[in-house]
Amino acid sequence: MRLHKYNVLRYLTSIMDQALCSLSSFITLVIIARALTPENFGLFILLYTGVMMLSGISASLVTSPTKVLGVSIENKNSIYFTNQLRFQNLLSIVLAIFFSLGVYLFTKIELLTIIFSGLTVYFLQCYELMRAFHLTRFEYKKLLLVDSFVHFARIILLYILYSFGYLSASTSFLVLLVTYSFSWLSMKDYLTADTNKESFREVILANWKYGKWLLLETTAFLASSRIYLYLIGLLLSLELAGVLAAVQNLLNSANVIVMGVMAFAIPVARKKYLQSGHLSWMQWLLFIGTVLVFVVGVLLIIVSIYSNEIMNIVYSEFYAKYSYLIPILGIAYIISTVNTVLSAAFRTVEQPQKGAYAKFVSAIITLLISYPLLLNWGLIGAVTGLILTQVIWLMVYTYFLAKGSLRQSNIKLSAVSGAE
């Protein structure tokens, strides 16, 4: 498939931006892992995972609908984005309070850490919405500029605190919330735009109609994947929870490519369907999926070969002892790449319920097998469970493909909310 020169430039800019975000996340966890004891790092990871889980729930109701329904052929601005920002603010406040109260009531973590992690919940969701705005409107250069400022500031602040011995779980969350708050600087145009209750209500209803399936999918995804981290912390130890997070952090280097390409590919796929039709949309996603599987596969093979050396250099000897997990867990990442493209295919033609069904089936099976897997095989059991999760998703997606869900005759689109 041939790409227009302008599309190639936007594609490369999107890759650079996602590379920056993924590299920043990788370095962030490496610095914090080196600063904290394995036990304290495990505790930080459980809190951080909770923050990311709530961000995923918020994304299903605001950010993800924006990326699809906010795309219009004309790319005109509208009060649509202002209403999305206001909805995001309300939802983020509720989730931040819910998170903070839950941690305060059910743990013995220090109050300052609870406050800072709770504020991180709010500002992370605002930051993700900012990214969605720029991606939906194909403003890749502006997005790269803002992200560069946010992530370079984060790494510099973390490194300064680490160098002077002041980096802890609480100060780590402080740095995160401060740098995420910079996203407000690029959204000032949406703070004063005129809107009304009726348009606000329409946006919420449209988000719910599209996002309710994503909410179910996200909830099921969390139950079928993130549950392993918490079960390891409860049944095994906080140190081993940190070990699994460290291995996943290293393998997430593959997400530099996957997330970067998909951040660009999803809005383009939607626009291709609207402008050029079913065949162009299908060819685009097939091309993207083929390239991603090949590149990610090669990358994971290289990381697996040098896993022990990499873990020892990046983290420490303690984490290097568990480098044997990398090639095993890498299988899950290969299958996950295929699932990511299939999920995008269903979402861009407004069939998000298919992903929800896949995650729901996986969640049920995971809840049944996770405890015996961990009890009998420890970390190997957790990694096996993560692989099975991806296999189940792929089987469900394959079932819907065989039924013809993505055939042109079976695709029905609603009005594009962002095109007003």
N, C-alpha and C positions, 0 to 999 in steps of 0.2 A: 504493500500500500504506500503510495507517495504522499509526502507531507509538504504542504505549502511552506515556503521559507519563513513566513511570519509565524506560522504555527510551530515550526521548529524552535524559533527564538523563544516563544512563550513556553514551550515544553521544557527547554533548557533552564529558563528562569524559574519555572516551577520546581524542577529537580534541584536546582541550587538552593531554593528556599527550604524545601523539605530536608535536604542534606544538612542545612544549617540547623533546623529544628531538631532533627534526629541526633546530630552530632552533639548539640547542646545538651539534650536529654542524657545521652551516653556519658558525656564528661561530668555532668551534674552528679549522676549516681556514682561514678568512679571517685570523684573528690569526696563525696559524703561517705562512701564505703571506706576509703582510706583514713578518713578523719575519725570515724566512730569505731567502737568495738563491734565484732560480728553480732553480738546480741543487740546492741543499740541500733545497729544498722537494720537488723531484722525488724525491730520495733518501728523504726522510721518507715520502712518499706510497707508495713501493714497500714500505717496512717496514710502514706502517700498513695497506696493502692485505693484506699477508701475515697480519697479526693478525686482520683481519676475515674472511679466507678460512678460517682455522682455527676462528674462532667459528662460521662457517657449517657447517663439518663437525661441530662439537660440537652445534650446534642440531639437525641432522638426526637425531642419536642420542639426544638428551635433551630439549631445549626444545620442538621441534615435536611429538614424541609426547605430551609433557605437555599441550600446548594442546588436543589432541583427546581422548586417552585419559584424561586427568585430569578431564574434564568429567563430572559426574554429575547426574542429575535432582534429587537431594536436596541436592547441594552439601555432603555430609558430609565432615568431615576424616578422614584416615586416614594410616597409615604410608606410604602411596603416595608422598607428597611428601618424606618423610624419606629414603626409598630413592633417589628421584631426585636429591636433593642429594648423597648419598654417591657415587652413580655419577658425577655431574657433577664432583665433586672429583677422583676418580681419573682421569677422562678429561682434565680440564683440566691436571693436573700432567704427564701424559704429553705432551700437545700443546705445553705451554710449554717443556718440556725439548727436544723435537724441534725446535721453532722456534729456540730459542737456539743449539743446537748447529749447526744448518744455517747460520744467519747467521754464526756464528763461524768455521766451517770454510771457507765459500765467499765471504766478503767481507772487506774490510779496515775495516769499521766499528768505531768505538771501543767498547771493552768495556762502558763504562757505558751506552751506548745499547742494546747487545744485552741487558744485564741488565734494564733498565727495560722494554724492549719485550717481552721474554719474560714478565715478571711481568704486563704488561698483558694478554697472552694469557689467563693464568689468571683474573685478576679480572674481565675483560670477560665471560667465560663464566658466572661466578658471578652477575654482575649481570643477564645476560639470563635466567638461570633464575629469579631473584627476580621479574623482570617476568612471566615465564610463570606463576608461582604465583599472583600477584595477578590476572592476566587470567583464568586458568582458574576462579578462585573468584569472579570478578566483583567484586573489591575495587578498584574504579577510584579511589576517593578516596584510599585508602591508597597506591596506586601513584603517583598524582599527587604526593602529599606526599613520598615517597621520591625520586622522580625530580627534583622541584624542588630538593631539598637537594643531590643529586648534581651536577646540571647547573649550578646557580647557583654552587656551590663551584668547579666546573671553570673556568667562564668568568672568575670573579673571580681565581683563581690565575694563569691564563694571562695575563690582562691586566696583573696586577701584575708578572709576570716580563717581559712585553713592554715595559712602561713603563720598567723599570730596565735594559733591555738584557741580561737574563739568559735569554731564551727561545731555546732551541736544540732540536735533535731529541731529545737525551737528557732535558732538563728537560720537554719537551712530554709524553713518555711517562711521566715521573715523575708529572706532574699527572694524567694519565689513570688510571694504576693506583691512585693514592691515592684519587681520587674514586669510582672503580668499587668500591673495597673497602668503601665506606660501605654497600653493599647488604647486607652481612652483618648489619647492625643490625636489619633487618626480617625476618631469617630465623632468629633465635635460637630460635624455637619448634620448629624442625625439627632442631636440633642434639642434643637430648637425648631425643627421642621413642624409645620402645622399638621395636626391629625385630629381625629374625632373618635368617639366611642364606637360608632358603627364600623369604621374601617379597622379599628383595633380588634373588635369582636370577630370580624371576618377573617383576620389573620390568625387569630387563636383557633377558630374553627377549622380553617384550612390546615393549620399545623397539626391539629389533633386528628383530622381525617387521614392525613398522610403519616403522621408520626406515631399514631397509636400502635401500629405494627412494629415500628422501629423500637418503641418503648418495650414492647413484649420481647422483641429480638434482643435488645440490650440487656434486659433483666435475665433472660434465659442464657445469654452469653456469659454474663457475670457468674451465674450459678454453675455453668459448665466449665469455666476456666479459672476465674479468680478465686474460686472456693478452695483450690489446692493450696494457695499461699496461706490462707487462714487456718486450714486444717493442719498444715505442717507446723505452723506456729503453736497450735493447740496440742497436737498429738505428738510431735517430735520435739522441736525446739525453735526458738527465735533465730538462732544462728543458721539453721538449715533453711528457714524461710528466706533469709538474706542470701544464702547460697543460690537457691533457685532464681531469685530476682537478679543476682549478678550474672548468671548464665543467660537468662533471658535478655538482659541488658546488652550483653555482648552479641547475641544473635540478632538483636533488633537492628544491627547495622544493615541487615537486608531491607528493613523498612525505610531506609534512606531512599532506596530505589522505588519500592512498592508504593509507599505513601506519596512520594514526590510525583510519580507518574499518575497515580490515581487522582490526586488533587487536581491535576490538569485534565485528566481523561474523562472524569465524570461530567463536569459541565460541558465539555466538548461533545461527549456522546449524546447528551440531552439535546444540545443545539443541532447536532447532525440529524437526529431523528425528526426534530421540528422542521428543519430546512430541507434536508436531502432525502429523508425517508428511511425505511426499515433496512434496506440492503446496506446503505452507507454506514448506518449505526452498527450493524452486525459486523461488517468488515473491520471497522475501527476497533471494536472491543476484542475481536479475534486477534488482530495484529498486536494490540497492547498485551493481551494475555500471553501470547507466544513469546514475545520478547522478555516479559517479566519472569516467566518460569525458567527460561534459559539462563538469564543473567543471575537471578537469585540462586539457582542451583550451583553455578560455577563458584559464586562467592561463598556459599556455605561449605562447599568441598574444601576450599582453601582454608577457611577458618577452622574446620574440623581437623585438618592435617596438622596444623600448628596450634591446636587448642591449649595444650599444657603450657607452652611457652608464652602464649598470649595472656592466659589467665594469670600467670606468675608475674608478668611485667605490668599488666594493667591493674591488678588487685594486689594479691599477696600469695604466699605459699599456702595459707589456709584455704583460699578459694581454688587454687590450682589443683588441689587434691581431688576436686570434683569436675575436672575438665572432661572426663569420660562422658559426662551428660550431654556435651555439645553436639556430637554427631547424631546421637539418638534424638534429641529434641529438634535437630535440624530437619528431620523428616516432617515434623508438624509444620514447620515454616514453609516448606515446599508446597504442601497441600493447602496451607493457608493462603498462599499466593493465588492459587487457582480459585479458591473460594472467594477471595476479595474481588476478583474480576466478575465472577458469576453474580455475586451480591450487587455489584455496580450495575450489571445488566438488568436485573430485576428492578432495582431502584429507579433507574433512569426512564423506565417505561411505567412507573407508578405501580409496581407490584411488590412493595416492601414486605407484604405479608409472607412471601415465600421465604425470605430470610428468617422471619419470626418463627415459621414452622420448623425450619432446620434447627434453630437454636433451642426451641422448645423441646423437641425430641431429644436433642443432645443433653439438655439440662436434666431431664428425667432419668436418663441412663447414667449420667455423671453422679447424680445424687445417690443412686443405688450402688455404684461401684467404687466411688472415691474412698470411702472409709476402709473397705477391705483391701484395696490397692495399697493405701498408705500403711495400713497395719501390717501387711505381709511383706511388702517390698520397699517401704520407705520412699526415698527420693526417686528411685527407679519406677516405683508404682505411680508416683505423681506425674512423671514424664510420660509414662505409658498412657495414663489417662488423658493427658493433653493431646497426644497423637490421636487417640480414639475420638476425641472431641471433633477434630478436624475431619476425620474420616466419615463420621456420622453426618456432618454438615454437607460434605461432598455427595454422599449418597442421597440425601434429601433433594439437593439441587439437581442431581442427575435424574431423579424421579420426575421433577417438574419439567425438565427439558424434554424427557421422553413423552410426557403428556402434551407437549406442544405449547406450553405457557408463553414462550417467546416468539411464536409464530405471529405474523402480522395480523392475521384474522382474529387472534385472541388478545390483542393489545388495544386497550381503550384508554385514551388520555383525557384528563380533566382540563379545565381552563388553567392557564399559567398565571398564578397569582402575581408574580413579579412583573408582568408585562403591562400592567395598567399604565 
